[in-house]
Amino acid sequence: MSDTPLLRMYRKFLRYPGGRWLFSRAVCFKAPYFGTVKPTFQVLETGRCEATIPDRRSVHNHIGTVHAIALCNLAELAAGVMTDASLPRDMRWIPKGMTVQYLKKAVGTQRGVATPVVPIVSAAAGYDLPVNVDVFDPAGERVFNAVITMWLSPKK
């Protein structure tokens, strides 16, 4: 399978100073809501996406930790970008559902790692693709887990 347009764009941006930041802004231009958590993509390759969100007051809850929904935003963003970067040319995707677990208080910059649970393949009919997203705190401890179901279907 050849690289997707999104993966080619990411690799192109990496050649420039601030390329990760620029790529992250481009993704948030396309999907503006995700800009609210100020993500930065650290790794993007077929079958893997790592993104971080900084520890800022605007993502905090009433007890000063990273808000649960900010973690959900990070998870959905990483899962969607990983899916888009890994998708066969003849397929399309849309999020279908999300199951989450809050494992401990999320403090500091958070790093989300998205990987598919099963291989992403071309198919004649639509299918569910579960994507696992683990979120880690600065100490590398897992604070959150999501399984996001993507609906993959053939392009018309």
TORSEKOL-107640 format. One record per residue: residue in three letters; chain; z, y, x of N, C-alpha, C, O in turn. Coordinates in Angstrom, 2 decimals, decimal comma, padded with zeros to 5 digits, m for minus. Atoms other than C-alpha are relative to their C-alpha. Layout:
<nodes>
<node "ALA"; "A"; <Z; Y; X>; <Z; Y; X>; <Z; Y; X>; <Z; Y; X>>
...
</nodes>
This chain:
<nodes>
<node "MET"; "A"; <000,00; m001,18; 000,85>; <000,00; 000,00; 000,00>; <000,00; 001,24; 000,89>; <000,76; 001,31; 001,86>>
<node "SER"; "A"; <000,04; m001,22; m000,78>; <m000,87; 003,44; 001,36>; <001,11; 000,95; m000,47>; <001,67; 000,78; m001,55>>
<node "ASP"; "A"; <m001,04; m000,96; 000,34>; <001,56; 006,33; 001,38>; <m000,35; 000,77; m001,28>; <m001,51; 001,05; m001,55>>
<node "THR"; "A"; <000,17; m000,81; 001,21>; <002,06; 008,23; m001,86>; <m000,17; 001,47; 000,40>; <000,18; 001,84; 001,51>>
<node "PRO"; "A"; <000,11; m001,44; m000,31>; <001,25; 011,96; m002,05>; <001,35; 000,63; 000,36>; <001,42; 001,47; 001,25>>
<node "LEU"; "A"; <m001,32; m000,57; m000,28>; <005,00; 012,76; m002,11>; <000,47; m000,39; 001,41>; <001,02; 000,45; 002,13>>
<node "LEU"; "A"; <m000,41; 000,45; m001,33>; <005,68; 010,69; 001,01>; <m000,83; 000,70; 001,08>; <m000,29; 001,07; 002,13>>
<node "ARG"; "A"; <000,84; m000,74; m000,96>; <002,73; 012,31; 002,82>; <000,49; 001,44; 000,13>; <000,53; 001,99; 001,23>>
<node "MET"; "A"; <m000,50; m001,38; m000,04>; <004,08; 015,74; 001,86>; <001,30; 000,08; 000,80>; <001,48; 000,99; 001,61>>
<node "TYR"; "A"; <m001,27; 000,02; m000,74>; <007,55; 014,87; 003,17>; <m000,26; m000,10; 001,50>; <000,32; 000,66; 002,28>>
<node "ARG"; "A"; <000,30; 000,18; m001,44>; <006,14; 013,68; 006,50>; <m000,67; 001,24; 000,58>; <m000,43; 001,58; 001,74>>
<node "LYS"; "A"; <000,64; m001,22; m000,47>; <004,01; 016,81; 006,78>; <001,04; 001,09; 000,23>; <001,02; 001,77; 001,26>>
<node "PHE"; "A"; <m001,04; m001,02; m000,13>; <007,01; 019,09; 006,19>; <000,90; m000,27; 001,20>; <001,39; 000,67; 001,82>>
<node "LEU"; "A"; <m000,89; 000,33; m001,13>; <009,04; 017,22; 008,84>; <m000,53; 000,52; 001,33>; <000,24; 000,65; 002,29>>
<node "ARG"; "A"; <000,58; m000,50; m001,25>; <006,66; 018,54; 011,50>; <000,41; 001,44; 000,29>; <000,18; 001,92; 001,40>>
<node "TYR"; "A"; <m000,32; m001,41; m000,14>; <007,98; 022,08; 010,97>; <001,51; 000,21; 000,07>; <002,29; m000,56; m000,48>>
<node "PRO"; "A"; <m001,43; m000,35; 000,03>; <011,33; 023,71; 011,72>; <000,44; 000,24; m001,45>; <m000,25; 000,90; m002,21>>
<node "GLY"; "A"; <m000,48; m000,15; 001,37>; <013,39; 023,56; 008,54>; <m000,78; m000,80; m001,01>; <m000,73; m000,51; m002,20>>
<node "GLY"; "A"; <000,86; 000,78; 000,88>; <011,02; 020,97; 007,11>; <000,73; m000,71; m001,12>; <000,24; m000,77; m002,25>>
<node "ARG"; "A"; <m000,76; 000,69; 001,06>; <013,69; 019,03; 005,23>; <000,41; 001,00; m001,10>; <000,32; 000,71; m002,29>>
<node "TRP"; "A"; <m000,40; m001,05; 000,94>; <014,93; 022,25; 003,63>; <m001,21; 000,42; m000,85>; <m001,11; 000,54; m002,07>>
<node "LEU"; "A"; <001,21; m000,41; 000,72>; <011,37; 023,30; 002,73>; <m000,44; m001,06; m001,01>; <m000,79; m000,73; m002,14>>
<node "PHE"; "A"; <000,37; 001,08; 000,91>; <010,58; 019,90; 001,22>; <000,95; m000,02; m001,20>; <000,52; m000,17; m002,34>>
<node "SER"; "A"; <m001,00; 000,02; 001,08>; <013,81; 020,01; m000,79>; <m000,25; 001,13; m000,98>; <m000,12; 000,94; m002,19>>
<node "ARG"; "A"; <000,31; m001,12; 000,89>; <012,89; 023,44; m002,16>; <m001,25; m000,28; m000,81>; <m001,33; 000,08; m001,99>>
<node "ALA"; "A"; <001,23; 000,33; 000,73>; <009,42; 022,18; m003,09>; <000,29; m000,97; m001,14>; <m000,24; m000,81; m002,24>>
<node "VAL"; "A"; <m000,37; 000,95; 001,05>; <010,92; 019,25; m005,03>; <000,72; 000,74; m001,13>; <000,46; 000,48; m002,31>>
<node "CYS"; "A"; <m000,75; m000,73; 001,02>; <013,29; 021,63; m006,82>; <m000,87; 001,02; m000,73>; <m000,55; 001,41; m001,85>>
<node "PHE"; "A"; <000,94; m000,85; 000,70>; <010,39; 023,94; m007,64>; <m000,69; m000,79; m001,11>; <m000,91; m000,29; m002,21>>
<node "LYS"; "A"; <000,65; 000,89; 000,98>; <008,71; 021,02; m009,42>; <000,96; m000,42; m001,11>; <000,57; m000,52; m002,27>>
<node "ALA"; "A"; <m001,03; 000,39; 000,96>; <011,97; 019,96; m011,13>; <001,20; 000,95; 000,18>; <002,17; 000,59; 000,85>>
<node "PRO"; "A"; <m000,95; m001,07; m000,30>; <014,05; 023,19; m011,24>; <001,48; m000,32; m000,24>; <002,34; 000,20; 000,47>>
<node "TYR"; "A"; <m001,41; 000,26; 000,30>; <017,23; 021,78; m012,75>; <000,75; m000,55; 001,21>; <001,92; m000,22; 001,41>>
<node "PHE"; "A"; <m000,68; 000,60; m001,15>; <018,00; 019,81; m009,58>; <000,37; 001,03; 001,05>; <001,22; 000,76; 001,90>>
<node "GLY"; "A"; <m000,36; m001,06; m000,93>; <018,12; 023,06; m007,64>; <001,43; 000,48; m000,17>; <001,97; 001,11; 000,73>>
<node "THR"; "A"; <m001,37; m000,45; 000,25>; <021,53; 023,71; m009,20>; <001,00; m000,65; 000,96>; <002,07; m000,09; 001,18>>
<node "VAL"; "A"; <m000,92; 000,66; m000,94>; <023,13; 021,26; m006,73>; <m000,43; 000,21; 001,45>; <000,22; m000,30; 002,36>>
<node "LYS"; "A"; <000,48; m000,35; m001,35>; <021,14; 022,57; m003,70>; <m000,18; m001,22; 000,91>; <000,43; m001,28; 001,98>>
<node "PRO"; "A"; <000,15; 001,22; m000,81>; <020,00; 019,17; m002,40>; <m000,82; 000,22; 001,26>; <m001,63; 001,15; 001,35>>
<node "THR"; "A"; <000,85; 000,09; m001,18>; <018,55; 018,45; 001,02>; <m000,33; m001,47; 000,22>; <000,57; m002,31; 000,26>>
<node "PHE"; "A"; <000,43; 001,38; m000,24>; <016,52; 015,31; 001,61>; <000,10; m000,30; 001,49>; <m000,48; 000,41; 002,31>>
<node "GLN"; "A"; <m000,22; 000,38; m001,40>; <017,59; 013,59; 004,83>; <m000,96; m001,09; 000,44>; <m001,45; m001,07; 001,56>>
<node "VAL"; "A"; <000,88; 001,13; m000,30>; <015,49; 010,42; 004,67>; <m000,84; m000,27; m001,24>; <m000,33; m000,28; m002,36>>
<node "LEU"; "A"; <000,86; 000,45; 001,09>; <012,49; 009,50; 002,54>; <m001,02; m000,95; 000,60>; <m001,80; m000,59; 001,48>>
<node "GLU"; "A"; <000,96; 001,03; m000,41>; <010,54; 006,31; 003,05>; <m000,21; m000,93; m001,18>; <000,54; m000,88; m002,16>>
<node "THR"; "A"; <000,24; 000,94; 001,08>; <009,11; 003,60; 000,88>; <001,26; m000,83; m000,21>; <001,74; m001,49; 000,72>>
<node "GLY"; "A"; <m001,17; 000,79; 000,35>; <012,08; 002,01; m000,88>; <001,34; 000,59; 000,41>; <002,36; m000,09; 000,31>>
<node "ARG"; "A"; <m001,28; m000,61; m000,38>; <014,73; 004,47; 000,35>; <m000,09; 001,51; m000,03>; <m001,05; 002,11; 000,46>>
<node "CYS"; "A"; <m000,13; m001,45; m000,02>; <015,80; 008,05; m000,24>; <001,47; 000,32; 000,25>; <002,36; m000,25; m000,39>>
<node "GLU"; "A"; <m001,35; m000,52; m000,24>; <018,86; 009,80; 001,18>; <m000,05; 001,51; m000,16>; <m000,89; 002,19; 000,43>>
<node "ALA"; "A"; <m000,08; m001,44; 000,22>; <019,80; 013,26; m000,03>; <001,47; 000,41; 000,00>; <002,35; m000,39; m000,34>>
<node "THR"; "A"; <m001,36; m000,52; 000,00>; <022,88; 015,43; 000,35>; <000,09; 001,21; m000,91>; <m000,89; 001,92; m001,14>>
<node "ILE"; "A"; <m000,30; m001,26; 000,67>; <024,49; 018,12; m001,74>; <001,22; 000,59; 000,70>; <002,17; m000,12; 001,00>>
<node "PRO"; "A"; <m001,11; m000,62; m000,71>; <026,77; 020,64; m000,06>; <001,22; 000,19; m000,90>; <001,11; 000,26; m002,13>>
<node "ASP"; "A"; <m001,25; m000,27; 000,70>; <030,39; 021,17; m001,02>; <000,07; 001,50; m000,25>; <000,30; 002,29; 000,66>>
<node "ARG"; "A"; <m000,03; m001,41; 000,39>; <030,29; 024,45; m002,92>; <000,84; 000,12; m001,27>; <000,95; m000,82; m002,05>>
<node "ARG"; "A"; <m000,82; m000,23; 001,18>; <032,53; 025,95; m005,57>; <m000,78; m000,26; m001,29>; <m000,20; m000,73; m002,27>>
<node "SER"; "A"; <000,80; 000,14; 001,23>; <029,66; 025,86; m008,10>; <m000,20; m001,46; m000,43>; <m000,62; m001,69; m001,56>>
<node "VAL"; "A"; <000,09; 001,41; 000,41>; <029,67; 022,02; m008,09>; <001,38; m000,62; m000,20>; <001,49; m001,82; m000,43>>
<node "HIS"; "A"; <m001,36; 000,51; 000,16>; <033,46; 021,70; m008,36>; <000,42; m000,09; m001,46>; <m000,10; 000,61; m002,32>>
<node "ASN"; "A"; <m000,65; 000,10; 001,31>; <035,47; 020,63; m011,36>; <001,33; 000,77; 000,05>; <001,59; 001,51; 001,00>>
<node "HIS"; "A"; <m001,25; m000,75; 000,11>; <038,87; 021,98; m012,43>; <001,05; m000,41; 001,03>; <002,02; 000,32; 001,22>>
<node "ILE"; "A"; <m000,97; 000,42; m001,03>; <040,72; 020,01; m009,71>; <m000,54; 000,20; 001,42>; <000,08; m000,23; 002,39>>
<node "GLY"; "A"; <000,52; m000,36; m001,31>; <038,49; 021,22; m006,87>; <m000,82; m001,08; 000,71>; <m001,13; m000,94; 001,89>>
<node "THR"; "A"; <000,85; 001,03; m000,60>; <036,49; 018,04; m006,28>; <m001,41; 000,14; m000,57>; <m001,63; 000,91; m001,50>>
<node "VAL"; "A"; <001,38; m000,09; 000,48>; <032,75; 017,54; m006,76>; <m000,06; m000,59; m001,41>; <000,40; m001,70; m001,66>>
<node "HIS"; "A"; <000,06; 000,37; 001,42>; <032,05; 017,34; m010,49>; <m000,81; m001,27; m000,21>; <m001,79; m001,53; 000,50>>
<node "ALA"; "A"; <000,68; 001,26; 000,31>; <030,97; 014,02; m011,98>; <m001,48; 000,21; m000,31>; <m002,31; m000,60; 000,10>>
<node "ILE"; "A"; <001,39; m000,21; 000,36>; <027,76; 015,50; m013,35>; <m000,82; 000,44; 001,21>; <m002,01; 000,14; 001,29>>
<node "ALA"; "A"; <000,71; m000,33; m001,25>; <026,84; 016,96; m009,95>; <m000,36; m001,29; 000,74>; <m001,43; m001,39; 001,33>>
<node "LEU"; "A"; <000,28; 001,30; m000,62>; <027,10; 013,39; m008,62>; <m001,12; m000,71; m000,75>; <m001,98; m001,34; m000,14>>
<node "CYS"; "A"; <001,09; 000,58; 000,80>; <024,90; 012,19; m011,49>; <m001,33; 000,67; 000,34>; <m002,36; m000,01; 000,44>>
<node "ASN"; "A"; <001,23; m000,71; m000,36>; <022,35; 014,89; m010,62>; <m000,52; m000,48; 001,35>; <m001,72; m000,73; 001,50>>
<node "LEU"; "A"; <000,40; 000,51; m001,30>; <022,32; 013,77; m006,98>; <m000,60; m001,39; m000,13>; <m001,63; m001,69; 000,48>>
<node "ALA"; "A"; <000,47; 001,38; 000,17>; <021,89; 010,15; m008,06>; <m001,37; m000,05; m000,66>; <m002,26; m000,76; m000,20>>
<node "GLU"; "A"; <001,29; 000,04; 000,69>; <019,06; 010,82; m010,50>; <m001,11; 000,58; 000,86>; <m002,23; 000,08; 000,85>>
<node "LEU"; "A"; <001,00; m000,60; m000,88>; <017,26; 013,06; m008,01>; <m000,43; m000,97; 001,09>; <m001,62; m001,17; 001,31>>
<node "ALA"; "A"; <000,33; 000,94; m001,07>; <017,47; 010,54; m005,16>; <m000,77; m001,20; m000,54>; <m001,74; m001,64; 000,08>>
<node "ALA"; "A"; <000,68; 001,14; 000,59>; <016,42; 007,68; m007,44>; <m001,43; 000,36; m000,41>; <m002,36; m000,42; m000,18>>
<node "GLY"; "A"; <001,32; m000,42; 000,43>; <013,48; 009,62; m008,87>; <m000,94; 000,26; 001,16>; <m002,11; m000,13; 001,12>>
<node "VAL"; "A"; <000,85; m000,28; m001,15>; <012,19; 010,80; m005,51>; <m000,34; m001,29; 000,73>; <m001,48; m001,47; 001,17>>
<node "MET"; "A"; <000,28; 001,30; m000,63>; <012,54; 007,30; m004,03>; <m001,07; m000,74; m000,80>; <m002,00; m001,31; m000,23>>
<node "THR"; "A"; <000,97; 000,70; 000,85>; <010,64; 005,85; m007,00>; <m001,39; 000,62; 000,16>; <m002,37; m000,09; 000,33>>
<node "ASP"; "A"; <001,28; m000,68; m000,12>; <007,90; 008,46; m006,77>; <m000,65; m000,26; 001,36>; <m001,87; m000,42; 001,46>>
<node "ALA"; "A"; <000,52; 000,23; m001,35>; <007,54; 007,92; m003,01>; <m000,38; m001,45; 000,25>; <m001,04; m001,75; 001,24>>
<node "SER"; "A"; <000,23; 001,43; m000,21>; <007,33; 004,14; m003,45>; <m000,97; m000,61; m001,01>; <m001,27; m001,80; m000,94>>
<node "LEU"; "A"; <000,75; 000,49; 001,15>; <005,14; 003,83; m006,54>; <m001,44; m000,38; 000,35>; <m002,12; 000,38; 001,04>>
<node "PRO"; "A"; <001,42; 000,31; m000,15>; <001,82; 001,99; m006,51>; <m000,84; 001,05; m000,74>; <m000,39; 001,63; m001,73>>
<node "ARG"; "A"; <000,88; m001,04; 000,55>; <m001,11; 004,31; m007,30>; <m000,27; m000,14; m001,49>; <m000,46; 000,86; m002,19>>
<node "ASP"; "A"; <000,38; 000,22; 001,40>; <m001,79; 002,72; m010,68>; <001,18; 000,00; m000,96>; <001,02; m000,35; m002,14>>
<node "MET"; "A"; <m001,19; 000,02; 000,85>; <001,76; 003,10; m012,00>; <000,59; 001,41; m000,12>; <000,33; 002,28; 000,70>>
<node "ARG"; "A"; <m000,74; m001,24; 000,22>; <003,89; 005,94; m013,39>; <001,43; m000,37; m000,36>; <001,72; m001,54; m000,60>>
<node "TRP"; "A"; <m001,41; 000,31; 000,24>; <007,62; 006,25; m014,03>; <000,67; 001,12; m000,80>; <000,20; 002,26; m000,85>>
<node "ILE"; "A"; <m000,87; m000,96; 000,67>; <010,28; 007,95; m016,11>; <001,40; m000,64; m000,04>; <001,52; m001,85; m000,21>>
<node "PRO"; "A"; <m001,36; 000,58; 000,12>; <014,10; 007,54; m016,11>; <000,24; m000,48; m001,42>; <m000,19; 000,15; m002,39>>
<node "LYS"; "A"; <m000,26; 000,60; 001,31>; <015,29; 005,34; m018,95>; <001,50; m000,05; m000,32>; <001,89; 000,05; m001,49>>
<node "GLY"; "A"; <m001,44; 000,08; 000,24>; <019,05; 005,06; m018,50>; <000,76; 000,03; 001,31>; <000,20; m000,17; 002,38>>
<node "MET"; "A"; <m000,83; m000,07; m001,18>; <021,96; 005,40; m016,13>; <001,39; m000,54; m000,32>; <001,99; m000,18; m001,33>>
<node "THR"; "A"; <m001,38; 000,49; 000,08>; <025,22; 003,52; m015,66>; <000,70; 000,47; 001,26>; <000,19; 000,28; 002,36>>
<node "VAL"; "A"; <m000,67; m000,56; m001,16>; <027,77; 005,15; m013,39>; <001,43; m000,51; 000,12>; <002,06; m000,92; m000,86>>
<node "GLN"; "A"; <m001,39; 000,32; m000,30>; <031,08; 004,35; m011,74>; <000,53; 001,07; 000,94>; <m000,05; 001,32; 002,00>>
<node "TYR"; "A"; <m000,68; m000,97; m000,86>; <033,40; 007,00; m010,31>; <001,09; m000,77; 000,73>; <002,05; m001,23; 000,12>>
<node "LEU"; "A"; <m000,86; 000,90; m000,77>; <035,20; 005,18; m007,51>; <001,19; 000,70; 000,63>; <002,25; 000,09; 000,79>>
<node "LYS"; "A"; <m001,11; m000,80; m000,54>; <037,34; 007,94; m005,98>; <m000,39; 001,46; m000,05>; <m001,55; 001,78; m000,31>>
<node "LYS"; "A"; <000,29; m001,42; 000,02>; <037,61; 011,71; m005,81>; <m001,06; 000,33; 001,05>; <m000,98; m000,12; 002,19>>
<node "ALA"; "A"; <001,10; m000,39; m000,89>; <034,48; 013,21; m004,28>; <000,34; 001,37; 000,60>; <000,36; 002,38; m000,11>>
<node "VAL"; "A"; <m000,36; m001,22; m000,69>; <035,43; 015,82; m001,69>; <m000,96; 000,20; 001,17>; <m001,24; m000,73; 001,92>>
<node "GLY"; "A"; <000,88; m000,31; m001,11>; <033,08; 017,55; 000,73>; <m001,46; m000,23; m000,35>; <m001,81; m000,51; m001,50>>
<node "THR"; "A"; <001,42; 000,25; 000,18>; <029,34; 017,20; 001,22>; <m000,21; m001,45; m000,40>; <000,38; m002,35; 000,19>>
<node "GLN"; "A"; <000,24; 001,35; 000,51>; <028,05; 014,17; m000,69>; <m001,40; m000,46; 000,40>; <m002,35; 000,32; 000,37>>
<node "ARG"; "A"; <001,28; 000,58; m000,41>; <025,26; 011,85; 000,49>; <m000,34; m001,15; m000,93>; <000,40; m002,13; m001,02>>
<node "GLY"; "A"; <000,47; 001,04; 000,91>; <023,32; 009,78; m002,05>; <m001,09; m000,82; 000,65>; <m002,00; m000,28; 001,28>>
<node "VAL"; "A"; <000,98; 000,93; m000,56>; <021,34; 006,70; m000,98>; <m000,57; m000,84; m001,14>; <000,16; m001,60; m001,78>>
<node "ALA"; "A"; <000,67; 000,71; 001,10>; <018,81; 005,30; m003,47>; <m000,92; m001,08; 000,56>; <m001,72; m000,84; 001,46>>
<node "THR"; "A"; <000,87; 001,13; m000,37>; <017,17; 001,88; m003,11>; <m000,30; m000,80; m001,26>; <000,54; m000,90; m002,16>>
<node "PRO"; "A"; <000,31; 000,83; 001,18>; <015,36; m000,32; m005,63>; <000,75; m001,33; 000,07>; <000,96; m001,88; 001,15>>
<node "VAL"; "A"; <m000,70; 001,29; 000,06>; <017,21; m003,44; m006,78>; <m001,00; m001,16; 000,11>; <m000,69; m002,21; 000,66>>
<node "VAL"; "A"; <001,08; 001,00; m000,07>; <013,93; m005,37; m007,11>; <m001,22; 000,70; 000,59>; <m001,29; 001,93; 000,58>>
<node "PRO"; "A"; <001,20; m000,63; m000,55>; <010,54; m004,78; m005,44>; <m000,76; 000,80; m001,06>; <m000,81; 000,43; m002,23>>
<node "ILE"; "A"; <000,84; m000,84; 000,86>; <008,35; m002,04; m006,90>; <m001,42; m000,52; 000,13>; <m001,99; m000,53; 001,22>>
<node "VAL"; "A"; <001,33; 000,62; m000,04>; <005,02; m003,61; m007,86>; <m000,88; 000,57; m001,10>; <m000,40; 001,14; m002,08>>
<node "SER"; "A"; <000,95; m000,29; 001,06>; <001,88; m002,92; m009,85>; <000,14; m001,07; m001,08>; <000,44; m002,23; m000,77>>
<node "ALA"; "A"; <m000,09; 000,96; 001,09>; <001,91; m004,58; m013,26>; <m000,93; 000,43; m001,13>; <m001,21; 001,61; m001,30>>
<node "ALA"; "A"; <000,88; m000,28; 001,14>; <m000,36; m004,84; m016,28>; <000,78; 000,55; m001,19>; <000,21; 001,19; m002,07>>
<node "ALA"; "A"; <m000,86; m000,48; 001,08>; <002,58; m004,07; m018,58>; <001,19; 000,74; 000,62>; <001,52; 000,54; 001,79>>
<node "GLY"; "A"; <m001,17; m000,74; m000,47>; <005,57; m001,75; m018,29>; <001,18; m000,90; 000,28>; <001,29; m001,99; m000,30>>
<node "TYR"; "A"; <m001,21; 000,77; m000,31>; <008,84; m002,97; m016,82>; <001,12; 000,92; 000,46>; <000,89; 002,04; 000,92>>
<node "ASP"; "A"; <m001,19; m000,71; m000,46>; <012,38; m001,84; m016,04>; <000,17; m000,19; 001,50>; <000,08; m001,31; 002,00>>
<node "LEU"; "A"; <m000,32; 000,04; m001,42>; <013,11; m000,98; m012,42>; <001,40; 000,55; 000,18>; <001,60; 001,76; 000,04>>
<node "PRO"; "A"; <m001,33; m000,53; m000,30>; <016,81; m000,75; m011,63>; <000,04; 000,55; 001,43>; <m000,41; m000,09; 002,38>>
<node "VAL"; "A"; <m000,15; m000,65; m001,30>; <017,54; 001,66; m008,78>; <001,49; 000,20; 000,25>; <002,18; 000,82; m000,57>>
<node "ASN"; "A"; <m001,40; m000,17; m000,37>; <020,92; 001,52; m007,05>; <000,15; 001,28; 000,81>; <m000,62; 001,55; 001,72>>
<node "VAL"; "A"; <m000,31; m001,20; m000,77>; <022,40; 004,79; m005,83>; <001,49; m000,02; 000,32>; <002,34; m000,01; m000,57>>
<node "ASP"; "A"; <m001,38; m000,14; m000,48>; <025,56; 004,88; m003,74>; <000,16; 001,41; 000,54>; <m000,73; 001,92; 001,22>>
<node "VAL"; "A"; <m000,30; m001,33; m000,51>; <027,17; 008,24; m002,99>; <001,22; m000,11; 000,90>; <002,23; m000,72; 000,54>>
<node "PHE"; "A"; <m001,03; 000,09; m001,03>; <029,30; 008,65; 000,12>; <000,54; 001,39; 000,33>; <m000,19; 002,38; 000,29>>
<node "ASP"; "A"; <m000,62; m001,26; m000,44>; <031,75; 011,35; 001,22>; <m000,22; 000,16; 001,51>; <m000,81; m000,71; 002,14>>
<node "PRO"; "A"; <000,23; m000,21; m001,44>; <031,77; 012,83; 004,75>; <000,60; m001,08; 000,90>; <000,14; m001,25; 002,03>>
<node "ALA"; "A"; <m000,60; 001,07; m000,78>; <033,98; 009,96; 005,97>; <m000,78; m001,31; m000,13>; <m000,42; m002,31; 000,50>>
<node "GLY"; "A"; <000,80; 001,20; 000,21>; <031,35; 007,45; 004,82>; <000,56; m000,93; m001,06>; <000,09; m002,06; m001,20>>
<node "GLU"; "A"; <m000,58; 000,81; 001,07>; <033,49; 006,16; 001,95>; <m000,81; 000,18; m001,28>; <m001,21; 001,29; m001,62>>
<node "ARG"; "A"; <000,76; m000,03; 001,25>; <031,69; 005,26; m001,26>; <000,88; 000,57; m001,10>; <001,96; 000,05; m001,37>>
<node "VAL"; "A"; <m000,79; m000,67; 001,03>; <032,90; 007,58; m004,03>; <m000,60; m000,17; m001,39>; <000,06; 000,10; m002,40>>
<node "PHE"; "A"; <000,73; 000,02; 001,27>; <030,31; 006,94; m006,75>; <m001,13; m001,01; 000,12>; <m001,71; m001,18; 001,19>>
<node "ASN"; "A"; <001,14; 000,90; 000,04>; <027,75; 004,36; m007,78>; <m000,71; 000,19; m001,33>; <m000,08; 000,37; m002,37>>
<node "ALA"; "A"; <000,82; m000,05; 001,22>; <024,91; 004,56; m010,27>; <m001,08; m001,05; 000,10>; <m001,61; m001,32; 001,18>>
<node "VAL"; "A"; <001,21; 000,80; 000,13>; <022,29; 002,13; m011,42>; <m000,84; 000,72; m001,04>; <m000,46; 000,83; m002,21>>
<node "ILE"; "A"; <000,89; m000,77; 000,86>; <019,42; 004,09; m012,86>; <m001,20; m000,87; m000,33>; <m001,90; m001,36; 000,56>>
<node "THR"; "A"; <001,14; 000,80; 000,43>; <016,85; 002,23; m014,89>; <m001,20; 000,92; m000,16>; <m001,18; 001,86; m000,96>>
<node "MET"; "A"; <001,27; m000,72; 000,11>; <013,35; 003,59; m014,39>; <m000,96; m000,89; m000,81>; <m001,01; m002,10; m000,63>>
<node "TRP"; "A"; <001,04; 000,71; 000,73>; <010,58; 002,63; m016,79>; <m001,30; 000,23; 000,74>; <m001,79; 001,36; 000,81>>
<node "LEU"; "A"; <001,28; m000,07; m000,68>; <007,45; 001,85; m014,82>; <m001,06; m000,57; m000,91>; <m000,87; m001,62; m001,53>>
<node "SER"; "A"; <001,08; 000,47; 000,86>; <004,18; 001,51; m016,68>; <m001,34; 000,35; 000,64>; <m001,41; 001,26; 001,46>>
<node "PRO"; "A"; <001,32; m000,30; m000,55>; <000,47; 001,43; m015,87>; <m000,47; 001,38; m000,46>; <m000,19; 001,81; m001,58>>
<node "LYS"; "A"; <000,61; m001,27; 000,40>; <m001,32; 004,78; m015,84>; <m001,13; m000,30; m000,97>; <m001,81; m001,32; m000,86>>
<node "LYS"; "A"; <001,07; 000,21; 000,98>; <m003,70; 005,16; m018,73>; <m001,31; 000,49; 000,54>; <m002,33; 000,40; m000,14>>
</nodes>
